[in-house]
Amino acid sequence: MSPSRPPIRPAAERNIASYAVDLAAALGVRAAFTLTGGMAMYLNRAVSTHSGLTAIYNQHEQACAGAAEGYAKATDYRVAGLAVVTAGPGVTNTITSLCSAYGDSAPVIVLAGQVKTADIDSFGTRTHGAQEVRSRDLVSPCVKRFVRVTAEGFRDELVETFAEAFTGRPGPVFVELPLDVQNLVIDYVAEDVLAAAQAVRDRIAGDADPSDAASLAEALTWLLGGRRPLVYVGNGCRVAGVGQVVRAFLEAHGVPAVFSWLSADQLPTHHPLNFGAPGGLAPLSANQILYQADRVLFLGARLDLGTTAFQRHDFGAQAERLMVDVDAGELAKFAGLPDTRALKADLSTLPAAVQATSAAASAMAADWRAWCEARRAEYLADERQRLTVDSLNVFGVAQRLSAWSAGKVFVPTGSGSAIEAFIRFFAPGEDSRCFFGASLGAMGLGLPQAIGAAFATDRRVVCVEADGGLMLNIQELATLSHYAPKGFVLFVLNNDGYTSIHASQNRHFGAVGGAGRESGVFIPDYGQVAPAFGLRYARVDSLAALDALLPALDAEAAPIFVDLIIDRAESRGPTVKTVISPDGKLSSTPLSDIQW
C-alpha cells in the first residue's frame, strides 16, 4: 500500500495525537479500529479527521485490537494494523488480542489514551486517576515495546516504536499518550511526517544482517545433500516476505514440503510438492513423510506444543534437523536435542541464499518423491471413504469451501472442535489466503479479525466462526452491519454448543458441567439474532443447500450471515490420544503412531 500524505490540519489540531496518527497513515495504514473514550478524545479526533484513513468504530476494545491483527495479516504482514483505545478498561480489554498478535508475529500499533500526566499514580495506590490502571505492567508482557509518550523526544520515540513493530520478529507495539500530551499543540508540516516515515522504513530496512544469507545458503546446501530431504515451511516465511522464494526453491529442486496450519496456504494444497501439515491432528501421510525424511530444514516454524502434541523432541527426530528462526527464544527450545542444530537468521535474506545455491546439485533419492506421493494418495482416498457422508458435516463444508476458495481470504477462528476440523480439512487454492489466531487459539477473535481483513484487501473476506466463539464477540455483528464490507460472508459452524468441551468432560469425568443450556451456556436462535443486527440471514442444513447457495454468494455484495447446522459430532481425522496413568499423569501417544 502506498504512503499517505498527511492532511492539512488547522493549527490548533496539529498536536502530538494528530502527529502520531499522521505518521501511521504515512506508513500505509488505511484504517483505524477504535472505540471512543474520554481519555483518548484527541486521538479519536485525529483519526476521524484524517482524509486518508477510515475510522472503524468497533463495539469493544478487544475487537479493535483483534481487527488490527486481521488487517496486518491480510496485508501479508507488510502494513501495521492500527487500534486506538481509551485508558483504563479500554487498555485492559485489548490484552487478549495483543497476546494473539504477539504470538503470531502480527505488526499492530496501539495508540492508547491515559489520564493526565499529573494524575498518574506515584503513591503505590491501587487506583489513582479516573480510569487509570498500571498499563505498563499489564501490557508489557504482551507486546514488543511499550512507551509512554512525553513532550520531550516524542518524535524519536514514535519512530523507534513504529519501527519495532517490524524489525526482527514483528509484533504489536503499544504507545500510551496521556491526555495532556495528546493535546499538546506542535508545529509540523507534511514533510516532517514524511521524513519520520522514511526514518521508520530506513530502520526496518537496515535491521537484517546481510551475512545471514551466507548461513542460509549453507543450510540449503546441507538440505540438498540429503537422500530424503524435507522442508517444513513455517509462517515465518510469509512474515519475512519470502513465500514465493521458498516456492521457487522447492520447485527448482523438487524437494517435498510440509507446513504448519498457519502456513498451509503458502503453497496451494494440490501443488505436487505440498504434503500437508504434520502433527497431533494431521493426515497420516504427513506424519509418515516427516518420520521417513533423513534431513529436515525448518524455516520460521515455532513448533509449538499443540503442533507437536507435546513431543517437540520427537518431531521428526529420526532425521537430522536444522531449525532456522530470527527469534533466539524459539531456537532455545531445541538446545541439546540429538542431531538438531539451530541457526539464528533473518529469512528476509533468503533470496540471496537461494540464488547462491541455484546451481547446487541434489543428492535426493530418485524414489523419494514418488514414495511421498503414494502415501498422500493412499491417505486421501481413505479419508474420503471414511468421512464422506450425506449429512452436513465439517468435512463436507471444508471440501465445498475449498473448491469455492479461489481469490478469497478466509479467516477462521482458532478454537473448538468444529473449527479445528475445518482448518484441518480446508484446502486453500492457488490464489486464496487463510489465517487465524494460531498461537493463542482464542474463542471469539474470528469475526473481529475478519472485519479487519476486509479493510485491508479488495478481495472477498470469508469468516468461518464456531457458534460458541461468536457469542464472545457477538456485538461486532453491529460493526459488520454498519460498515457492510463488500462481499463479506460469515459462516457459523453451528453444532449447538461447546462440543469439544462436552466430549472431553465426558471422556475424563463421565459428566458435563458449564458447557450446556442447563448451565446457562447456550446458543440463541441466530435466525432471530442476525436480522436484529440488520444482517441478511441464511440457514443451511444440508450439503445440497450449501451447493446451491455458494454460486449465489458470488453475485452478492451485501454481507450475509450463513448458519450452517452441522452434525453434533464427527471425526476430525487421525489424532494422537491422551493417556492418563493410574496416578493421574497425562501423556500423549507417539506422533509416529498416529491413527484414526
C-alpha positions in Angstrom: 0.0 0.0 0.0 1.3 3.4 -0.9 2.1 6.0 1.8 -0.5 8.8 2.5 0.4 12.4 2.5 -0.8 13.9 5.8 -3.8 16.2 5.7 -3.6 19.9 6.2 -5.0 20.3 9.7 -6.0 23.5 11.4 -3.1 24.9 13.5 -5.0 24.1 16.7 -5.3 20.5 15.8 -1.7 19.9 15.0 -0.9 18.2 18.2 1.0 15.1 19.3 -2.1 12.9 18.9 -2.5 14.0 15.2 1.2 13.6 14.6 1.1 10.0 15.7 -1.9 9.2 13.6 -0.5 11.0 10.6 2.8 9.0 10.9 0.9 5.7 11.0 -1.0 6.8 7.8 2.2 7.8 6.1 3.4 4.3 6.7 0.5 2.9 4.7 -2.2 2.4 7.3 -5.6 3.0 5.7 -8.0 2.0 8.6 -8.1 2.7 12.3 -10.1 0.4 14.6 -11.3 2.4 17.6 -13.9 2.9 20.3 -14.3 6.4 21.6 -13.4 7.3 25.1 -12.7 10.5 27.1 -9.1 9.8 27.8 -8.4 9.3 24.1 -10.5 12.2 22.8 -7.7 13.9 20.9 -6.6 10.6 19.4 -10.2 9.9 18.4 -10.4 13.4 16.8 -7.1 12.9 14.9 -8.4 9.6 13.4 -11.8 10.9 12.4 -10.4 14.0 10.6 -7.7 12.2 8.6 -8.6 12.3 5.0 -6.6 9.1 4.2 -7.9 7.0 7.0 -11.2 5.2 7.5 -12.2 5.2 11.2 -14.0 1.9 12.0 -15.9 2.1 15.3 -16.0 -1.3 17.0 -18.2 -2.2 19.9 -15.4 -3.5 22.2 -11.7 -2.8 22.5 -10.9 -6.5 22.2 -12.4 -6.3 18.8 -10.4 -3.1 18.0 -7.1 -4.8 18.6 -8.3 -8.1 17.0 -9.4 -6.2 13.9 -6.0 -4.6 13.7 -4.3 -8.0 13.8 -6.6 -9.2 11.0 -5.7 -6.1 9.0 -2.0 -6.7 9.4 -2.2 -10.4 8.4 -4.4 -9.6 5.4 -1.6 -7.3 4.1 0.8 -10.3 4.5 2.4 -8.5 7.5 3.6 -5.6 5.3 1.4 -2.9 6.9 0.6 -2.5 10.6 -2.9 -2.7 11.9 -3.9 0.4 13.9 -6.1 0.4 17.0 -7.0 3.5 19.0 -8.4 2.9 22.5 -9.0 4.8 25.7 -7.4 4.5 29.1 -8.2 2.0 31.9 -10.8 -0.6 30.8 -10.0 0.4 27.2 -6.5 -0.8 27.7 -7.3 -3.9 29.7 -9.8 -5.0 27.0 -7.1 -5.2 24.4 -4.9 -7.7 26.2 -6.3 -10.9 24.8 -6.0 -9.6 21.2 -2.5 -8.3 21.9 -1.4 -11.7 23.1 -2.8 -13.2 19.9 -0.9 -10.7 17.7 2.3 -11.2 19.8 2.3 -14.9 19.4 1.5 -14.7 15.7 4.1 -12.0 14.9 1.5 -9.6 13.6 2.6 -5.9 13.4 0.0 -4.0 15.3 0.2 -0.4 16.6 -2.0 0.6 19.6 -2.4 4.2 20.4 -3.9 4.4 23.8 -5.1 7.2 26.0 -4.1 7.8 29.6 -5.1 10.2 32.4 -3.2 13.5 32.6 0.5 13.1 33.4 0.0 14.8 36.8 -2.8 12.3 37.7 -0.7 9.1 37.0 -0.2 7.3 40.3 3.1 7.8 42.0 2.0 6.7 45.5 1.5 3.0 45.0 -2.3 3.1 45.4 -4.5 0.5 43.7 -6.0 3.2 41.5 -5.5 6.9 41.5 -6.6 8.7 38.3 -10.0 8.3 36.8 -9.9 5.0 34.8 -6.2 4.6 35.5 -4.5 1.2 35.5 -0.9 0.2 35.7 -0.9 -0.2 31.9 2.9 -0.6 31.6 2.9 -3.6 34.0 -0.2 -5.2 32.3 0.7 -4.7 28.7 4.4 -5.1 28.5 4.5 -8.9 28.5 2.0 -8.9 25.6 3.9 -6.5 23.2 7.4 -6.0 21.8 7.6 -2.4 23.1 5.6 -0.2 25.5 6.2 3.5 25.5 4.5 6.3 27.4 5.0 9.4 25.2 6.2 12.7 26.8 6.5 16.1 25.2 10.3 15.7 25.1 11.6 13.5 22.4 8.2 12.2 21.2 9.3 12.2 17.5 12.2 9.8 18.1 10.1 7.7 20.4 7.4 7.2 17.8 9.9 6.4 15.0 11.7 3.8 17.2 8.4 2.3 18.4 6.7 2.1 15.0 9.8 0.5 13.5 9.9 -2.0 16.3 6.6 -3.5 15.1 8.5 -4.8 12.0 12.2 -5.3 13.0 13.5 -8.8 13.9 10.4 -10.9 14.6 7.5 -8.5 14.1 4.7 -8.0 16.7 2.5 -5.4 18.4 3.7 -2.2 20.0 1.8 0.0 22.5 2.0 3.8 22.6 0.4 5.4 25.6 -0.4 9.1 25.3 -1.6 10.9 28.5 -4.4 13.3 27.8 -2.3 16.5 28.3 0.3 15.1 25.9 -2.2 14.2 23.2 -3.4 17.8 23.1 0.0 19.5 23.2 0.0 21.7 20.1 3.1 21.4 18.0 4.2 22.9 14.7 4.7 20.4 11.9 4.1 20.2 8.2 3.5 17.2 5.9 7.2 17.0 5.0 8.1 16.5 8.7 5.8 13.4 8.9 7.0 12.0 5.6 10.6 12.4 6.8 9.7 10.5 10.0 8.0 7.8 8.0 11.2 7.4 5.9 13.2 7.1 9.1 11.0 4.3 10.2 11.5 2.5 6.8 15.2 3.0 7.0 15.4 1.4 10.4 13.4 -1.6 9.2 15.5 -2.0 6.0 18.7 -1.8 8.0 17.7 -4.4 10.5 18.6 -7.6 8.7 22.2 -8.8 8.7 23.3 -9.4 5.1 25.7 -12.1 6.3 22.7 -14.2 7.2 22.4 -15.0 3.5 25.6 -17.0 3.6 24.5 -19.0 6.6 21.1 -19.8 4.9 22.9 -20.8 1.7 24.9 -23.3 3.7 21.6 -24.6 5.2 20.1 -25.1 1.8 23.2 -26.9 0.5 23.1 -29.1 3.6 19.5 -30.0 2.9 20.2 -30.8 -0.8 22.8 -33.3 0.4 20.1 -35.5 2.0 18.7 -38.6 0.3 15.2 -37.9 1.7 15.2 -34.1 2.3 12.1 -32.3 3.6 11.4 -28.6 4.1 9.0 -27.6 6.9 7.6 -24.2 5.9 6.6 -22.1 8.8 4.7 -18.8 8.8 7.9 -17.0 9.4 8.4 -17.3 5.6 5.4 -15.2 4.9 6.2 -12.8 7.7 9.6 -12.3 6.1 8.0 -11.8 2.7 9.8 -14.8 1.1 7.0 -17.2 0.4 7.5 -17.1 -3.4 11.2 -17.5 -3.0 10.6 -20.7 -0.9 8.3 -21.9 -3.6 10.8 -21.3 -6.3 13.5 -23.2 -4.4 11.2 -26.2 -3.8 10.1 -26.3 -7.5 13.7 -25.9 -8.8 15.0 -28.9 -6.8 11.8 -30.9 -6.4 12.0 -31.1 -2.6 8.9 -32.1 -0.8 7.5 -29.7 1.8 5.1 -29.8 4.8 3.5 -26.9 6.6 2.0 -25.7 9.8 -1.7 -24.9 9.9 -1.0 -21.1 9.7 1.4 -21.5 6.8 -0.6 -24.1 4.9 -1.7 -21.6 2.2 1.8 -20.6 1.1 1.6 -23.4 -1.4 -1.7 -24.5 -2.9 -2.9 -27.7 -1.3 -3.0 -29.5 -4.6 0.5 -28.5 -5.5 2.6 -31.6 -6.1 5.2 -30.6 -3.5 2.7 -29.9 -0.7 2.4 -32.9 1.5 0.2 -31.4 4.3 0.6 -30.4 7.9 2.0 -33.0 10.2 1.3 -33.0 13.9 -1.0 -34.3 16.6 -4.2 -33.8 14.4 -3.0 -34.5 10.9 -3.1 -36.7 7.8 -1.4 -40.0 8.4 0.7 -39.3 5.2 2.1 -36.0 6.5 3.4 -37.7 9.7 4.7 -40.7 7.7 6.6 -38.4 5.4 8.0 -36.4 8.3 9.2 -39.6 10.0 10.8 -41.0 6.9 12.9 -38.0 6.0 16.6 -38.0 6.7 17.2 -34.2 6.7 14.5 -31.7 7.7 15.0 -27.9 7.3 12.6 -26.0 9.5 12.1 -22.4 8.2 10.5 -19.9 10.5 8.4 -22.5 12.4 7.7 -22.3 16.2 6.8 -25.9 16.5 4.5 -25.1 19.4 3.4 -27.8 21.8 0.0 -28.1 20.1 1.5 -28.8 16.7 3.9 -31.4 18.1 1.4 -32.9 20.5 3.8 -32.0 23.4 6.5 -34.1 21.7 8.8 -31.5 20.3 11.8 -33.6 21.0 10.3 -36.4 18.8 9.0 -34.3 15.9 10.9 -35.9 13.1 13.7 -36.8 15.4 14.9 -39.8 13.3 16.3 -37.2 10.9 19.0 -34.6 11.1 17.1 -31.4 11.9 18.1 -27.8 11.3 15.9 -25.1 12.9 16.1 -21.6 11.3 14.4 -18.7 13.1 15.1 -15.0 13.8 13.9 -15.4 17.4 16.6 -16.7 19.7 14.0 -17.7 22.3 12.2 -20.0 19.9 15.5 -21.7 19.0 16.4 -22.2 22.6 13.7 -24.8 22.9 15.8 -27.2 20.8 19.1 -26.8 22.7 20.6 -30.2 23.5 18.4 -32.3 21.3 20.2 -35.0 19.4 21.1 -34.4 15.7 19.4 -31.0 16.0 21.1 -27.7 15.1 19.7 -24.1 15.4 20.5 -21.2 13.1 19.5 -17.7 14.1 19.0 -15.9 10.8 16.6 -13.4 9.2 14.7 -15.1 6.5 14.3 -11.9 4.6 17.9 -12.6 3.3 16.7 -15.9 1.8 16.5 -14.6 -1.8 20.3 -14.2 -1.9 20.8 -17.6 -0.4 18.5 -19.3 -2.9 20.3 -17.5 -5.7 23.7 -18.7 -4.4 22.5 -22.3 -4.4 20.7 -22.2 -7.7 23.2 -24.5 -9.4 23.7 -26.8 -6.4 23.4 -30.5 -7.1 20.8 -32.6 -5.2 21.6 -36.0 -3.7 17.8 -36.7 -3.3 16.9 -40.4 -3.9 15.1 -40.9 -7.2 12.2 -42.7 -5.5 11.7 -40.2 -2.5 9.1 -38.0 -4.1 7.2 -41.0 -5.5 7.1 -42.6 -2.1 5.7 -39.4 -0.6 3.1 -39.1 -3.4 2.0 -42.7 -2.9 1.5 -42.1 0.9 -0.5 -38.9 0.2 -2.8 -40.6 -2.4 -3.4 -43.6 -0.2 -4.4 -41.4 2.8 -6.6 -39.0 0.8 -8.6 -41.9 -0.6 -9.0 -43.4 2.8 -10.0 -40.0 4.2 -12.7 -39.5 1.6 -14.1 -43.0 2.2 -14.3 -42.6 5.9 -15.6 -39.0 6.2 -17.9 -38.5 3.2 -21.5 -38.6 4.5 -24.8 -37.4 3.3 -25.5 -35.1 6.2 -23.9 -31.7 6.7 -20.5 -32.2 8.5 -17.4 -30.1 8.7 -15.5 -32.3 6.3 -18.2 -31.7 3.6 -18.3 -28.0 4.4 -14.5 -27.7 4.1 -14.5 -29.6 0.8 -17.0 -27.2 -0.7 -15.5 -24.1 0.6 -12.1 -25.3 -0.6 -13.4 -25.6 -4.2 -15.0 -22.1 -3.8 -11.9 -20.5 -2.3 -10.1 -19.1 -5.3 -9.3 -15.4 -4.9 -10.8 -15.2 -1.4 -9.5 -14.5 2.1 -10.6 -17.0 4.7 -10.5 -16.1 8.4 -11.5 -19.0 10.7 -11.4 -18.6 14.4 -8.9 -20.6 16.4 -10.7 -22.7 19.0 -13.3 -25.5 19.2 -13.6 -28.9 17.7 -15.7 -27.7 14.7 -13.3 -25.1 13.8 -10.3 -27.3 14.3 -11.9 -29.8 11.9 -12.4 -27.0 9.4 -8.8 -25.8 9.5 -7.7 -29.4 9.4 -9.6 -30.2 6.2 -9.7 -26.8 4.4 -7.6 -26.9 1.2 -6.7 -23.4 0.1 -6.5 -22.9 -3.7 -3.9 -21.2 -5.8 -4.9 -17.6 -5.1 -6.6 -17.9 -1.7 -5.4 -16.8 1.8 -6.3 -18.4 5.1 -5.2 -17.2 8.5 -6.4 -17.3 12.1 -5.3 -16.7 15.7 -3.0 -19.8 15.8 -0.8 -19.2 18.8 -3.4 -18.2 21.4 -6.4 -20.1 19.8 -8.8 -17.6 21.5 -12.5 -18.1 21.0 -14.2 -15.1 19.6 -11.5 -13.4 17.6 -12.6 -14.8 14.2 -15.2 -12.1 13.4 -13.1 -9.1 14.6 -10.0 -10.3 12.6 -12.1 -10.9 9.5 -13.6 -7.4 9.8 -10.1 -6.0 10.0 -9.1 -8.0 7.0 -12.0 -6.7 5.0 -10.5 -3.2 5.2 -7.0 -4.3 4.1 -7.9 -6.1 0.9 -10.2 -5.7 -2.1 -10.8 -9.5 -2.1 -13.9 -11.1 -0.7 -13.4 -12.0 3.0 -15.0 -15.1 4.4 -15.2 -15.6 8.2 -15.7 -19.1 9.5 -16.7 -19.0 13.1 -18.0 -21.5 15.6 -21.3 -21.0 17.2 -19.9 -20.7 20.7 -17.0 -18.5 19.6 -19.3 -16.0 18.0 -21.0 -15.4 21.4 -17.8 -13.9 22.8 -17.9 -11.0 20.3 -21.4 -11.1 19.0 -21.6 -7.3 19.4 -19.4 -7.0 16.4 -22.3 -8.0 14.2 -23.3 -4.3 14.6 -19.9 -3.3 13.2 -20.3 -5.7 10.3 -23.8 -4.5 9.6 -23.0 -0.8 9.7 -19.8 -0.8 7.6 -21.0 -3.6 5.3 -17.7 -4.6 3.7 -18.4 -5.7 0.2 -18.9 -9.4 -0.3 -18.3 -10.3 3.3 -19.6 -13.8 4.3 -19.9 -15.0 7.8 -20.3 -18.8 8.0 -21.1 -20.1 11.5 -20.5 -23.8 12.2 -23.4 -24.4 14.4 -23.5 -27.7 16.4 -25.4 -26.2 19.3 -22.7 -25.6 21.8 -19.3 -26.5 23.2 -19.0 -29.9 21.5 -15.3 -30.3 22.2 -15.8 -29.5 25.9 -18.7 -31.9 26.1 -16.5 -34.7 24.6 -13.5 -34.1 26.8 -15.5 -33.8 30.0 -17.5 -37.0 29.2 -14.3 -38.8 28.4 -12.4 -37.8 31.5 -15.2 -37.4 34.1 -18.3 -39.1 32.7 -20.3 -35.9 33.3 -20.6 -32.4 31.8 -20.7 -29.0 33.6 -20.6 -25.4 32.5 -21.0 -26.3 28.8 -24.7 -26.6 28.1 -28.1 -25.0 28.3 -28.6 -26.4 31.8 -25.7 -24.3 32.9 -26.9 -21.2 31.2 -24.4 -21.7 28.3 -26.4 -22.0 25.1 -26.6 -20.8 21.5 -29.5 -18.5 20.7 -31.6 -18.7 17.5 -29.3 -16.9 15.1 -32.2 -16.6 12.7 -33.5 -14.0 15.1 -30.1 -12.5 16.1 -28.8 -11.7 12.6 -31.9 -9.8 11.5 -31.9 -7.9 14.8 -28.5 -6.5 13.7 -29.8 -5.8 10.2 -27.9 -8.6 8.5 -29.2 -11.0 5.8 -29.5 -14.5 7.1 -29.5 -17.9 5.5 -29.9 -21.2 7.3 -28.2 -24.2 5.7 -28.8 -27.8 7.0 -27.7 -29.9 4.1 -24.8 -30.3 1.6 -27.3 -29.8 -1.3 -28.4 -26.4 0.2 -24.8 -25.3 0.6 -24.1 -26.3 -3.0 -27.0 -24.2 -4.2 -26.0 -21.2 -2.0 -22.3 -20.8 -2.9 -22.8 -19.7 -6.6 -25.4 -17.2 -5.4 -23.0 -15.7 -2.9 -20.5 -14.8 -5.7 -23.1 -12.4 -7.1 -23.9 -10.7 -3.8 -22.3 -7.6 -2.3 -24.0 -7.1 1.0 -22.7 -9.1 4.0 -24.6 -12.3 4.9 -24.8 -14.5 8.0 -24.9 -18.2 6.9 -25.9 -20.5 9.7 -24.5 -24.0 9.0 -26.4 -26.6 11.1 -23.7 -29.3 11.2 -23.6 -32.7 12.8 -23.1 -32.5 16.6 -20.1 -34.9 16.5 -17.8 -36.1 13.8 -14.3 -37.4 13.3 -11.5 -34.8 13.0 -9.3 -37.5 11.4 -6.2 -39.2 12.7 -5.1 -37.9 16.0 -2.9 -38.7 19.0 -4.7 -39.9 22.1 -4.4 -38.6 25.6 -3.3 -41.3 28.1 -4.0 -41.0 31.8 -1.8 -43.1 34.1 -3.2 -44.5 37.4 -1.6 -41.6 39.2 -3.3 -39.1 37.0 -0.4 -38.1 34.9 -1.3 -37.0 31.3 0.7 -38.0 28.3 0.2 -38.4 24.5 0.6 -41.4 22.3 3.6 -41.2 20.0 3.2 -39.0 16.9 4.8 -41.6 14.8 1.9 -44.0 15.7 -0.9 -41.5 15.0 -4.0 -43.4 13.9 -7.7 -42.9 13.2 
